[in-house]
Amino acid sequence: MKACSKCKNLKSFENFYKGKMYKDGYRNICKQCVKLYEEENKEAKKEYFKKYRELNKENLKIKNK
């Protein structure tokens, strides 16, 4: 059992994504909280990556070759 650092509920390890950089091998935030965060920030992330692609157009062309 592990407590989610966002919702503070105790959940089994199957409710957490794996994460190599964490001591126990699982992320600190449960799958439900991660999905909720992704839904809430979908537009902001979309804008961020659009700006990133515009600013790094040449580097991305080289990398994708």
PQR file of N, CA, C, O and H, with PARSE charges and radii, in Angstrom:
ATOM      1  N   MET A   1       0.838  -1.181   0.000 -0.4000 1.5000
ATOM      2  CA  MET A   1       0.000   0.000   0.000 -0.0000 2.0000
ATOM      3  C   MET A   1       0.882   1.243   0.000  0.5500 1.7000
ATOM      4  O   MET A   1       1.964   1.275   0.586 -0.5500 1.4000
ATOM      5  N   LYS A   2       0.377   2.252  -0.675 -0.4000 1.5000
ATOM      6  CA  LYS A   2       1.121   3.496  -0.803 -0.0000 2.0000
ATOM      7  C   LYS A   2       0.134   4.650  -0.804  0.5500 1.7000
ATOM      8  O   LYS A   2      -0.982   4.510  -1.305 -0.5500 1.4000
ATOM      9  H   LYS A   2      -0.502   2.226  -1.151  0.4000 1.0000
ATOM     10  N   ALA A   3       0.529   5.788  -0.250 -0.4000 1.5000
ATOM     11  CA  ALA A   3      -0.324   6.968  -0.216 -0.0000 2.0000
ATOM     12  C   ALA A   3       0.018   7.879  -1.387  0.5500 1.7000
ATOM     13  O   ALA A   3       1.188   8.164  -1.646 -0.5500 1.4000
ATOM     14  H   ALA A   3       1.435   5.903   0.157  0.4000 1.0000
ATOM     15  N   CYS A   4      -1.002   8.327  -2.082 -0.4000 1.5000
ATOM     16  CA  CYS A   4      -0.828   9.280  -3.174 -0.0000 2.0000
ATOM     17  C   CYS A   4      -0.499  10.643  -2.572  0.5500 1.7000
ATOM     18  O   CYS A   4      -1.159  11.076  -1.627 -0.5500 1.4000
ATOM     19  H   CYS A   4      -1.952   8.095  -1.872  0.4000 1.0000
ATOM     20  N   SER A   5       0.503  11.314  -3.102 -0.4000 1.5000
ATOM     21  CA  SER A   5       0.897  12.605  -2.541 -0.0000 2.0000
ATOM     22  C   SER A   5      -0.069  13.726  -2.940  0.5500 1.7000
ATOM     23  O   SER A   5      -0.010  14.819  -2.376 -0.5500 1.4000
ATOM     24  H   SER A   5       1.039  10.963  -3.870  0.4000 1.0000
ATOM     25  N   LYS A   6      -0.940  13.469  -3.888 -0.4000 1.5000
ATOM     26  CA  LYS A   6      -1.900  14.496  -4.317 -0.0000 2.0000
ATOM     27  C   LYS A   6      -3.235  14.345  -3.591  0.5500 1.7000
ATOM     28  O   LYS A   6      -3.710  15.294  -2.966 -0.5500 1.4000
ATOM     29  H   LYS A   6      -0.988  12.581  -4.346  0.4000 1.0000
ATOM     30  N   CYS A   7      -3.846  13.151  -3.669 -0.4000 1.5000
ATOM     31  CA  CYS A   7      -5.168  12.948  -3.054 -0.0000 2.0000
ATOM     32  C   CYS A   7      -5.077  12.392  -1.628  0.5500 1.7000
ATOM     33  O   CYS A   7      -6.081  12.357  -0.917 -0.5500 1.4000
ATOM     34  H   CYS A   7      -3.460  12.381  -4.177  0.4000 1.0000
ATOM     35  N   LYS A   8      -3.894  11.961  -1.210 -0.4000 1.5000
ATOM     36  CA  LYS A   8      -3.616  11.453   0.142 -0.0000 2.0000
ATOM     37  C   LYS A   8      -4.318  10.142   0.484  0.5500 1.7000
ATOM     38  O   LYS A   8      -4.360   9.766   1.655 -0.5500 1.4000
ATOM     39  H   LYS A   8      -3.078  11.989  -1.788  0.4000 1.0000
ATOM     40  N   ASN A   9      -4.870   9.437  -0.497 -0.4000 1.5000
ATOM     41  CA  ASN A   9      -5.529   8.156  -0.257 -0.0000 2.0000
ATOM     42  C   ASN A   9      -4.524   7.014  -0.322  0.5500 1.7000
ATOM     43  O   ASN A   9      -3.581   7.046  -1.112 -0.5500 1.4000
ATOM     44  H   ASN A   9      -4.836   9.742  -1.449  0.4000 1.0000
ATOM     45  N   LEU A  10      -4.737   6.004   0.518 -0.4000 1.5000
ATOM     46  CA  LEU A  10      -3.914   4.795   0.475 -0.0000 2.0000
ATOM     47  C   LEU A  10      -4.439   3.896  -0.632  0.5500 1.7000
ATOM     48  O   LEU A  10      -5.629   3.585  -0.684 -0.5500 1.4000
ATOM     49  H   LEU A  10      -5.503   5.979   1.160  0.4000 1.0000
ATOM     50  N   LYS A  11      -3.546   3.484  -1.510 -0.4000 1.5000
ATOM     51  CA  LYS A  11      -3.927   2.643  -2.642 -0.0000 2.0000
ATOM     52  C   LYS A  11      -2.871   1.567  -2.843  0.5500 1.7000
ATOM     53  O   LYS A  11      -1.739   1.695  -2.377 -0.5500 1.4000
ATOM     54  H   LYS A  11      -2.579   3.736  -1.468  0.4000 1.0000
ATOM     55  N   SER A  12      -3.255   0.506  -3.541 -0.4000 1.5000
ATOM     56  CA  SER A  12      -2.288  -0.554  -3.827 -0.0000 2.0000
ATOM     57  C   SER A  12      -1.330  -0.087  -4.922  0.5500 1.7000
ATOM     58  O   SER A  12      -1.604   0.875  -5.640 -0.5500 1.4000
ATOM     59  H   SER A  12      -4.175   0.402  -3.919  0.4000 1.0000
ATOM     60  N   PHE A  13      -0.221  -0.779  -5.033 -0.4000 1.5000
ATOM     61  CA  PHE A  13       0.816  -0.383  -5.985 -0.0000 2.0000
ATOM     62  C   PHE A  13       0.345  -0.459  -7.439  0.5500 1.7000
ATOM     63  O   PHE A  13       0.902   0.224  -8.298 -0.5500 1.4000
ATOM     64  H   PHE A  13       0.001  -1.561  -4.450  0.4000 1.0000
ATOM     65  N   GLU A  14      -0.656  -1.265  -7.724 -0.4000 1.5000
ATOM     66  CA  GLU A  14      -1.148  -1.362  -9.096 -0.0000 2.0000
ATOM     67  C   GLU A  14      -1.858  -0.080  -9.540  0.5500 1.7000
ATOM     68  O   GLU A  14      -2.130   0.093 -10.728 -0.5500 1.4000
ATOM     69  H   GLU A  14      -1.108  -1.820  -7.026  0.4000 1.0000
ATOM     70  N   ASN A  15      -2.156   0.813  -8.602 -0.4000 1.5000
ATOM     71  CA  ASN A  15      -2.793   2.086  -8.921 -0.0000 2.0000
ATOM     72  C   ASN A  15      -1.782   3.203  -9.171  0.5500 1.7000
ATOM     73  O   ASN A  15      -2.163   4.367  -9.297 -0.5500 1.4000
ATOM     74  H   ASN A  15      -1.935   0.672  -7.637  0.4000 1.0000
ATOM     75  N   PHE A  16      -0.493   2.855  -9.245 -0.4000 1.5000
ATOM     76  CA  PHE A  16       0.564   3.822  -9.495 -0.0000 2.0000
ATOM     77  C   PHE A  16       1.360   3.409 -10.724  0.5500 1.7000
ATOM     78  O   PHE A  16       1.580   2.221 -10.962 -0.5500 1.4000
ATOM     79  H   PHE A  16      -0.183   1.910  -9.144  0.4000 1.0000
ATOM     80  N   TYR A  17       1.792   4.403 -11.507 -0.4000 1.5000
ATOM     81  CA  TYR A  17       2.669   4.105 -12.640 -0.0000 2.0000
ATOM     82  C   TYR A  17       4.061   3.807 -12.116  0.5500 1.7000
ATOM     83  O   TYR A  17       4.448   4.300 -11.056 -0.5500 1.4000
ATOM     84  H   TYR A  17       1.613   5.367 -11.313  0.4000 1.0000
ATOM     85  N   LYS A  18       4.807   3.012 -12.846 -0.4000 1.5000
ATOM     86  CA  LYS A  18       6.173   2.695 -12.452 -0.0000 2.0000
ATOM     87  C   LYS A  18       7.062   3.901 -12.696  0.5500 1.7000
ATOM     88  O   LYS A  18       6.836   4.683 -13.620 -0.5500 1.4000
ATOM     89  H   LYS A  18       4.492   2.612 -13.706  0.4000 1.0000
ATOM     90  N   GLY A  19       8.076   4.040 -11.853 -0.4000 1.5000
ATOM     91  CA  GLY A  19       9.029   5.131 -11.982 -0.0000 2.0000
ATOM     92  C   GLY A  19      10.375   4.697 -11.439  0.5500 1.7000
ATOM     93  O   GLY A  19      10.516   4.458 -10.240 -0.5500 1.4000
ATOM     94  H   GLY A  19       8.260   3.405 -11.102  0.4000 1.0000
ATOM     95  N   LYS A  20      11.357   4.594 -12.306 -0.4000 1.5000
ATOM     96  CA  LYS A  20      12.668   4.086 -11.895 -0.0000 2.0000
ATOM     97  C   LYS A  20      13.385   4.991 -10.905  0.5500 1.7000
ATOM     98  O   LYS A  20      14.205   4.514 -10.121 -0.5500 1.4000
ATOM     99  H   LYS A  20      11.242   4.789 -13.280  0.4000 1.0000
ATOM    100  N   MET A  21      13.095   6.285 -10.924 -0.4000 1.5000
ATOM    101  CA  MET A  21      13.841   7.197 -10.062 -0.0000 2.0000
ATOM    102  C   MET A  21      13.287   7.267  -8.629  0.5500 1.7000
ATOM    103  O   MET A  21      13.837   7.983  -7.792 -0.5500 1.4000
ATOM    104  H   MET A  21      12.429   6.673 -11.561  0.4000 1.0000
ATOM    105  N   TYR A  22      12.224   6.542  -8.347 -0.4000 1.5000
ATOM    106  CA  TYR A  22      11.652   6.523  -7.006 -0.0000 2.0000
ATOM    107  C   TYR A  22      12.155   5.305  -6.237  0.5500 1.7000
ATOM    108  O   TYR A  22      12.425   4.262  -6.833 -0.5500 1.4000
ATOM    109  H   TYR A  22      11.778   5.960  -9.026  0.4000 1.0000
ATOM    110  N   LYS A  23      12.280   5.432  -4.926 -0.4000 1.5000
ATOM    111  CA  LYS A  23      12.834   4.369  -4.081 -0.0000 2.0000
ATOM    112  C   LYS A  23      12.110   3.045  -4.253  0.5500 1.7000
ATOM    113  O   LYS A  23      12.738   2.000  -4.423 -0.5500 1.4000
ATOM    114  H   LYS A  23      12.061   6.279  -4.442  0.4000 1.0000
ATOM    115  N   ASP A  24      10.785   3.095  -4.207 -0.4000 1.5000
ATOM    116  CA  ASP A  24      10.015   1.856  -4.277 -0.0000 2.0000
ATOM    117  C   ASP A  24       9.671   1.441  -5.700  0.5500 1.7000
ATOM    118  O   ASP A  24       9.037   0.405  -5.901 -0.5500 1.4000
ATOM    119  H   ASP A  24      10.275   3.944  -4.069  0.4000 1.0000
ATOM    120  N   GLY A  25      10.075   2.227  -6.689 -0.4000 1.5000
ATOM    121  CA  GLY A  25       9.860   1.876  -8.083 -0.0000 2.0000
ATOM    122  C   GLY A  25       8.538   2.349  -8.658  0.5500 1.7000
ATOM    123  O   GLY A  25       8.189   1.993  -9.784 -0.5500 1.4000
ATOM    124  H   GLY A  25      10.590   3.068  -6.527  0.4000 1.0000
ATOM    125  N   TYR A  26       7.792   3.155  -7.894 -0.4000 1.5000
ATOM    126  CA  TYR A  26       6.501   3.674  -8.347 -0.0000 2.0000
ATOM    127  C   TYR A  26       6.427   5.175  -8.117  0.5500 1.7000
ATOM    128  O   TYR A  26       7.019   5.698  -7.174 -0.5500 1.4000
ATOM    129  H   TYR A  26       8.075   3.444  -6.980  0.4000 1.0000
ATOM    130  N   ARG A  27       5.695   5.864  -8.987 -0.4000 1.5000
ATOM    131  CA  ARG A  27       5.543   7.315  -8.857 -0.0000 2.0000
ATOM    132  C   ARG A  27       4.793   7.665  -7.584  0.5500 1.7000
ATOM    133  O   ARG A  27       4.136   6.807  -6.993 -0.5500 1.4000
ATOM    134  H   ARG A  27       5.214   5.439  -9.753  0.4000 1.0000
ATOM    135  N   ASN A  28       4.886   8.923  -7.155 -0.4000 1.5000
ATOM    136  CA  ASN A  28       4.235   9.366  -5.925 -0.0000 2.0000
ATOM    137  C   ASN A  28       2.766   9.713  -6.119  0.5500 1.7000
ATOM    138  O   ASN A  28       2.008   9.771  -5.150 -0.5500 1.4000
ATOM    139  H   ASN A  28       5.420   9.620  -7.635  0.4000 1.0000
ATOM    140  N   ILE A  29       2.360   9.941  -7.360 -0.4000 1.5000
ATOM    141  CA  ILE A  29       0.983  10.331  -7.650 -0.0000 2.0000
ATOM    142  C   ILE A  29       0.278   9.156  -8.328  0.5500 1.7000
ATOM    143  O   ILE A  29       0.835   8.528  -9.229 -0.5500 1.4000
ATOM    144  H   ILE A  29       2.976   9.894  -8.147  0.4000 1.0000
ATOM    145  N   CYS A  30      -0.940   8.865  -7.893 -0.4000 1.5000
ATOM    146  CA  CYS A  30      -1.677   7.718  -8.428 -0.0000 2.0000
ATOM    147  C   CYS A  30      -2.130   7.975  -9.872  0.5500 1.7000
ATOM    148  O   CYS A  30      -2.125   9.112 -10.342 -0.5500 1.4000
ATOM    149  H   CYS A  30      -1.392   9.376  -7.162  0.4000 1.0000
ATOM    150  N   LYS A  31      -2.519   6.906 -10.557 -0.4000 1.5000
ATOM    151  CA  LYS A  31      -2.931   6.985 -11.958 -0.0000 2.0000
ATOM    152  C   LYS A  31      -4.125   7.925 -12.145  0.5500 1.7000
ATOM    153  O   LYS A  31      -4.173   8.683 -13.114 -0.5500 1.4000
ATOM    154  H   LYS A  31      -2.523   5.982 -10.175  0.4000 1.0000
ATOM    155  N   GLN A  32      -5.085   7.876 -11.221 -0.4000 1.5000
ATOM    156  CA  GLN A  32      -6.266   8.721 -11.338 -0.0000 2.0000
ATOM    157  C   GLN A  32      -5.902  10.204 -11.260  0.5500 1.7000
ATOM    158  O   GLN A  32      -6.436  11.011 -12.021 -0.5500 1.4000
ATOM    159  H   GLN A  32      -5.046   7.260 -10.434  0.4000 1.0000
ATOM    160  N   CYS A  33      -5.006  10.566 -10.357 -0.4000 1.5000
ATOM    161  CA  CYS A  33      -4.596  11.964 -10.218 -0.0000 2.0000
ATOM    162  C   CYS A  33      -3.782  12.423 -11.427  0.5500 1.7000
ATOM    163  O   CYS A  33      -3.895  13.574 -11.847 -0.5500 1.4000
ATOM    164  H   CYS A  33      -4.572   9.911  -9.739  0.4000 1.0000
ATOM    165  N   VAL A  34      -2.967  11.536 -11.984 -0.4000 1.5000
ATOM    166  CA  VAL A  34      -2.190  11.862 -13.173 -0.0000 2.0000
ATOM    167  C   VAL A  34      -3.134  12.135 -14.341  0.5500 1.7000
ATOM    168  O   VAL A  34      -2.954  13.114 -15.065 -0.5500 1.4000
ATOM    169  H   VAL A  34      -2.876  10.600 -11.643  0.4000 1.0000
ATOM    170  N   LYS A  35      -4.137  11.279 -14.531 -0.4000 1.5000
ATOM    171  CA  LYS A  35      -5.099  11.449 -15.617 -0.0000 2.0000
ATOM    172  C   LYS A  35      -5.894  12.734 -15.451  0.5500 1.7000
ATOM    173  O   LYS A  35      -6.146  13.441 -16.426 -0.5500 1.4000
ATOM    174  H   LYS A  35      -4.283  10.483 -13.942  0.4000 1.0000
ATOM    175  N   LEU A  36      -6.292  13.040 -14.216 -0.4000 1.5000
ATOM    176  CA  LEU A  36      -7.025  14.272 -13.937 -0.0000 2.0000
ATOM    177  C   LEU A  36      -6.175  15.495 -14.271  0.5500 1.7000
ATOM    178  O   LEU A  36      -6.666  16.452 -14.871 -0.5500 1.4000
ATOM    179  H   LEU A  36      -6.087  12.466 -13.423  0.4000 1.0000
ATOM    180  N   TYR A  37      -4.899  15.464 -13.883 -0.4000 1.5000
ATOM    181  CA  TYR A  37      -3.979  16.556 -14.182 -0.0000 2.0000
ATOM    182  C   TYR A  37      -3.829  16.741 -15.696  0.5500 1.7000
ATOM    183  O   TYR A  37      -3.852  17.865 -16.196 -0.5500 1.4000
ATOM    184  H   TYR A  37      -4.500  14.687 -13.395  0.4000 1.0000
ATOM    185  N   GLU A  38      -3.678  15.635 -16.413 -0.4000 1.5000
ATOM    186  CA  GLU A  38      -3.515  15.701 -17.872 -0.0000 2.0000
ATOM    187  C   GLU A  38      -4.741  16.319 -18.529  0.5500 1.7000
ATOM    188  O   GLU A  38      -4.606  17.120 -19.453 -0.5500 1.4000
ATOM    189  H   GLU A  38      -3.659  14.721 -16.007  0.4000 1.0000
ATOM    190  N   GLU A  39      -5.932  15.959 -18.068 -0.4000 1.5000
ATOM    191  CA  GLU A  39      -7.162  16.514 -18.629 -0.0000 2.0000
ATOM    192  C   GLU A  39      -7.270  18.009 -18.349  0.5500 1.7000
ATOM    193  O   GLU A  39      -7.652  18.780 -19.230 -0.5500 1.4000
ATOM    194  H   GLU A  39      -6.041  15.308 -17.317  0.4000 1.0000
ATOM    195  N   GLU A  40      -6.936  18.422 -17.127 -0.4000 1.5000
ATOM    196  CA  GLU A  40      -7.048  19.822 -16.733 -0.0000 2.0000
ATOM    197  C   GLU A  40      -6.055  20.710 -17.464  0.5500 1.7000
ATOM    198  O   GLU A  40      -6.333  21.886 -17.699 -0.5500 1.4000
ATOM    199  H   GLU A  40      -6.626  17.796 -16.411  0.4000 1.0000
ATOM    200  N   ASN A  41      -4.906  20.167 -17.825 -0.4000 1.5000
ATOM    201  CA  ASN A  41      -3.836  20.966 -18.427 -0.0000 2.0000
ATOM    202  C   ASN A  41      -3.604  20.648 -19.900  0.5500 1.7000
ATOM    203  O   ASN A  41      -2.546  20.962 -20.444 -0.5500 1.4000
ATOM    204  H   ASN A  41      -4.679  19.212 -17.634  0.4000 1.0000
ATOM    205  N   LYS A  42      -4.567  20.042 -20.534 -0.4000 1.5000
ATOM    206  CA  LYS A  42      -4.426  19.614 -21.923 -0.0000 2.0000
ATOM    207  C   LYS A  42      -4.133  20.799 -22.849  0.5500 1.7000
ATOM    208  O   LYS A  42      -3.218  20.728 -23.669 -0.5500 1.4000
ATOM    209  H   LYS A  42      -5.427  19.787 -20.092  0.4000 1.0000
ATOM    210  N   GLU A  43      -4.887  21.866 -22.727 -0.4000 1.5000
ATOM    211  CA  GLU A  43      -4.707  23.027 -23.606 -0.0000 2.0000
ATOM    212  C   GLU A  43      -3.381  23.744 -23.332  0.5500 1.7000
ATOM    213  O   GLU A  43      -2.707  24.177 -24.266 -0.5500 1.4000
ATOM    214  H   GLU A  43      -5.630  21.924 -22.061  0.4000 1.0000
ATOM    215  N   ALA A  44      -3.010  23.868 -22.066 -0.4000 1.5000
ATOM    216  CA  ALA A  44      -1.752  24.539 -21.720 -0.0000 2.0000
ATOM    217  C   ALA A  44      -0.560  23.767 -22.276  0.5500 1.7000
ATOM    218  O   ALA A  44       0.383  24.365 -22.792 -0.5500 1.4000
ATOM    219  H   ALA A  44      -3.557  23.516 -21.307  0.4000 1.0000
ATOM    220  N   LYS A  45      -0.600  22.433 -22.170 -0.4000 1.5000
ATOM    221  CA  LYS A  45       0.479  21.609 -22.704 -0.0000 2.0000
ATOM    222  C   LYS A  45       0.536  21.716 -24.220  0.5500 1.7000
ATOM    223  O   LYS A  45       1.619  21.748 -24.805 -0.5500 1.4000
ATOM    224  H   LYS A  45      -1.367  21.947 -21.750  0.4000 1.0000
ATOM    225  N   LYS A  46      -0.621  21.770 -24.849 -0.4000 1.5000
ATOM    226  CA  LYS A  46      -0.692  21.884 -26.302 -0.0000 2.0000
ATOM    227  C   LYS A  46      -0.027  23.183 -26.764  0.5500 1.7000
ATOM    228  O   LYS A  46       0.744  23.178 -27.724 -0.5500 1.4000
ATOM    229  H   LYS A  46      -1.500  21.743 -24.373  0.4000 1.0000
ATOM    230  N   GLU A  47      -0.319  24.280 -26.093 -0.4000 1.5000
ATOM    231  CA  GLU A  47       0.286  25.571 -26.425 -0.0000 2.0000
ATOM    232  C   GLU A  47       1.797  25.558 -26.183  0.5500 1.7000
ATOM    233  O   GLU A  47       2.564  26.084 -26.990 -0.5500 1.4000
ATOM    234  H   GLU A  47      -0.945  24.284 -25.313  0.4000 1.0000
ATOM    235  N   TYR A  48       2.216  24.958 -25.079 -0.4000 1.5000
ATOM    236  CA  TYR A  48       3.637  24.898 -24.751 -0.0000 2.0000
ATOM    237  C   TYR A  48       4.416  24.171 -25.843  0.5500 1.7000
ATOM    238  O   TYR A  48       5.448  24.660 -26.303 -0.5500 1.4000
ATOM    239  H   TYR A  48       1.593  24.531 -24.424  0.4000 1.0000
ATOM    240  N   PHE A  49       3.921  22.998 -26.262 -0.4000 1.5000
ATOM    241  CA  PHE A  49       4.635  22.214 -27.257 -0.0000 2.0000
ATOM    242  C   PHE A  49       4.587  22.875 -28.633  0.5500 1.7000
ATOM    243  O   PHE A  49       5.516  22.715 -29.425 -0.5500 1.4000
ATOM    244  H   PHE A  49       3.082  22.601 -25.889  0.4000 1.0000
ATOM    245  N   LYS A  50       3.526  23.610 -28.925 -0.4000 1.5000
ATOM    246  CA  LYS A  50       3.439  24.351 -30.184 -0.0000 2.0000
ATOM    247  C   LYS A  50       4.525  25.421 -30.230  0.5500 1.7000
ATOM    248  O   LYS A  50       5.217  25.568 -31.237 -0.5500 1.4000
ATOM    249  H   LYS A  50       2.772  23.740 -28.282  0.4000 1.0000
ATOM    250  N   LYS A  51       4.672  26.170 -29.133 -0.4000 1.5000
ATOM    251  CA  LYS A  51       5.714  27.200 -29.056 -0.0000 2.0000
ATOM    252  C   LYS A  51       7.103  26.575 -29.126  0.5500 1.7000
ATOM    253  O   LYS A  51       7.998  27.107 -29.782 -0.5500 1.4000
ATOM    254  H   LYS A  51       4.110  26.051 -28.314  0.4000 1.0000
ATOM    255  N   TYR A  52       7.280  25.434 -28.442 -0.4000 1.5000
ATOM    256  CA  TYR A  52       8.568  24.749 -28.443 -0.0000 2.0000
ATOM    257  C   TYR A  52       8.958  24.336 -29.860  0.5500 1.7000
ATOM    258  O   TYR A  52      10.099  24.532 -30.279 -0.5500 1.4000
ATOM    259  H   TYR A  52       6.553  25.001 -27.909  0.4000 1.0000
ATOM    260  N   ARG A  53       8.003  23.764 -30.594 -0.4000 1.5000
ATOM    261  CA  ARG A  53       8.290  23.328 -31.965 -0.0000 2.0000
ATOM    262  C   ARG A  53       8.648  24.518 -32.859  0.5500 1.7000
ATOM    263  O   ARG A  53       9.521  24.404 -33.719 -0.5500 1.4000
ATOM    264  H   ARG A  53       7.077  23.605 -30.254  0.4000 1.0000
ATOM    265  N   GLU A  54       7.981  25.654 -32.662 -0.4000 1.5000
ATOM    266  CA  GLU A  54       8.283  26.840 -33.455 -0.0000 2.0000
ATOM    267  C   GLU A  54       9.679  27.371 -33.149  0.5500 1.7000
ATOM    268  O   GLU A  54      10.411  27.760 -34.059 -0.5500 1.4000
ATOM    269  H   GLU A  54       7.271  25.747 -31.964  0.4000 1.0000
ATOM    270  N   LEU A  55      10.047  27.388 -31.878 -0.4000 1.5000
ATOM    271  CA  LEU A  55      11.348  27.920 -31.470 -0.0000 2.0000
ATOM    272  C   LEU A  55      12.505  26.984 -31.824  0.5500 1.7000
ATOM    273  O   LEU A  55      13.636  27.439 -31.991 -0.5500 1.4000
ATOM    274  H   LEU A  55       9.452  27.073 -31.138  0.4000 1.0000
ATOM    275  N   ASN A  56      12.234  25.690 -31.940 -0.4000 1.5000
ATOM    276  CA  ASN A  56      13.287  24.707 -32.168 -0.0000 2.0000
ATOM    277  C   ASN A  56      13.112  23.967 -33.488  0.5500 1.7000
ATOM    278  O   ASN A  56      13.476  22.797 -33.602 -0.5500 1.4000
ATOM    279  H   ASN A  56      11.315  25.320 -31.805  0.4000 1.0000
ATOM    280  N   LYS A  57      12.561  24.642 -34.473 -0.4000 1.5000
ATOM    281  CA  LYS A  57      12.245  24.019 -35.742 -0.0000 2.0000
ATOM    282  C   LYS A  57      13.475  23.388 -36.403  0.5500 1.7000
ATOM    283  O   LYS A  57      13.414  22.249 -36.867 -0.5500 1.4000
ATOM    284  H   LYS A  57      12.265  25.593 -34.380  0.4000 1.0000
ATOM    285  N   GLU A  58      14.579  24.118 -36.446 -0.4000 1.5000
ATOM    286  CA  GLU A  58      15.789  23.610 -37.092 -0.0000 2.0000
ATOM    287  C   GLU A  58      16.374  22.414 -36.336  0.5500 1.7000
ATOM    288  O   GLU A  58      16.755  21.416 -36.949 -0.5500 1.4000
ATOM    289  H   GLU A  58      14.628  25.043 -36.069  0.4000 1.0000
ATOM    290  N   ASN A  59      16.444  22.513 -35.029 -0.4000 1.5000
ATOM    291  CA  ASN A  59      16.983  21.401 -34.234 -0.0000 2.0000
ATOM    292  C   ASN A  59      16.144  20.147 -34.382  0.5500 1.7000
ATOM    293  O   ASN A  59      16.685  19.043 -34.427 -0.5500 1.4000
ATOM    294  H   ASN A  59      16.136  23.324 -34.531  0.4000 1.0000
ATOM    295  N   LEU A  60      14.833  20.299 -34.457 -0.4000 1.5000
ATOM    296  CA  LEU A  60      13.954  19.144 -34.617 -0.0000 2.0000
ATOM    297  C   LEU A  60      14.109  18.508 -35.989  0.5500 1.7000
ATOM    298  O   LEU A  60      14.009  17.288 -36.121 -0.5500 1.4000
ATOM    299  H   LEU A  60      14.393  21.196 -34.421  0.4000 1.0000
ATOM    300  N   LYS A  61      14.352  19.326 -37.015 -0.4000 1.5000
ATOM    301  CA  LYS A  61      14.579  18.776 -38.353 -0.0000 2.0000
ATOM    302  C   LYS A  61      15.823  17.898 -38.365  0.5500 1.7000
ATOM    303  O   LYS A  61      15.814  16.802 -38.927 -0.5500 1.4000
ATOM    304  H   LYS A  61      14.433  20.316 -36.907  0.4000 1.0000
ATOM    305  N   ILE A  62      16.881  18.380 -37.750 -0.4000 1.5000
ATOM    306  CA  ILE A  62      18.139  17.626 -37.692 -0.0000 2.0000
ATOM    307  C   ILE A  62      17.943  16.339 -36.893  0.5500 1.7000
ATOM    308  O   ILE A  62      18.398  15.270 -37.298 -0.5500 1.4000
ATOM    309  H   ILE A  62      16.889  19.270 -37.294  0.4000 1.0000
ATOM    310  N   LYS A  63      17.270  16.454 -35.769 -0.4000 1.5000
ATOM    311  CA  LYS A  63      17.063  15.293 -34.898 -0.0000 2.0000
ATOM    312  C   LYS A  63      16.209  14.225 -35.572  0.5500 1.7000
ATOM    313  O   LYS A  63      16.457  13.033 -35.386 -0.5500 1.4000
ATOM    314  H   LYS A  63      16.900  17.323 -35.439  0.4000 1.0000
ATOM    315  N   ASN A  64      15.220  14.626 -36.343 -0.4000 1.5000
ATOM    316  CA  ASN A  64      14.284  13.689 -36.968 -0.0000 2.0000
ATOM    317  C   ASN A  64      14.801  13.053 -38.242  0.5500 1.7000
ATOM    318  O   ASN A  64      14.156  12.152 -38.779 -0.5500 1.4000
ATOM    319  H   ASN A  64      15.019  15.593 -36.494  0.4000 1.0000
ATOM    320  N   LYS A  65      15.947  13.494 -38.743 -0.4000 1.5000
ATOM    321  CA  LYS A  65      16.489  12.902 -39.964 -0.0000 2.0000
ATOM    322  C   LYS A  65      16.997  11.527 -39.764  0.5500 1.7000
ATOM    323  O   LYS A  65      17.483  10.905 -40.709 -0.5500 1.4000
ATOM    324  H   LYS A  65      16.471  14.225 -38.307  0.4000 1.0000
TER
END
